Amino acid sequence: MWEYKFWGKRLDNGEWVYGDLANIAVSSLGLAIVTGCDEGFAEDTVLCIITIKTMQHPYFSNAEPYAIIENEYHIVDPVTVGQFIGQRDANSVEIYEGNIVKSDDSNWGYGGDYDKKHDGYLYTAVPSIDKLLSGECDGLFKNYQWYKSCEVVGNIHDNPNLLEVAE
C-alpha cells in the first residue's frame, strides 16, 4: 500500500516537518482547508504540512488505549515540499523527493544530470515520483532496487554543496 506523506521546511523557524499536504485558505475569518478546488476562493492560500499527534488519554490506562488526536498545521516554503517515495535507504531512513543520497560510485558510475563524483561516492538528488514511476530517470535510478544500497545524507535545499564536483 502506498503511503502518502510529504515534507517541507517551515517558514516560521526553518524546521523540516512531515505529514499531510494541504492548501489552506487564509481569510479574515480564520483558516479553511481547500481540497481539490482552486477556483471560488478570493482569499490567498498557503501551502501547509499537517502533522497528526496521538497521545494517551489521561483518564485511561495503557490497557484501555483511548487516544487524543491533535492536528497541527505548519506553513511551509512551497519550493521545499517533496513527497515520500515509498522507500527507505540502507539505514531504514525514509526517502523523499529532493533528498540527496550517497552510494559507492564503483557500483554505479553511470553519470547523468544529477550525478557528480565526489570522494569516491556518487551524491545524487532524488527526482520526483513522476520521473521515478515513468522510468524517465538515468544513472543510479535505473536500477530497480537502488534505494537498498544508498544512504540519505542531506537534501537539495540545505546541502546543495554535496552535488558539487570535488576539486
Helices and strands as residue ranges (DSSP letters): E 6-9, E 16-27, E 30-34, E 44-56, E 67-75, G 78-80, E 82-88, E 94-96, E 99-104, E 116-118, E 121-125, H 129-134, G 139-142, G 146-149, E 151-155, G 160-163
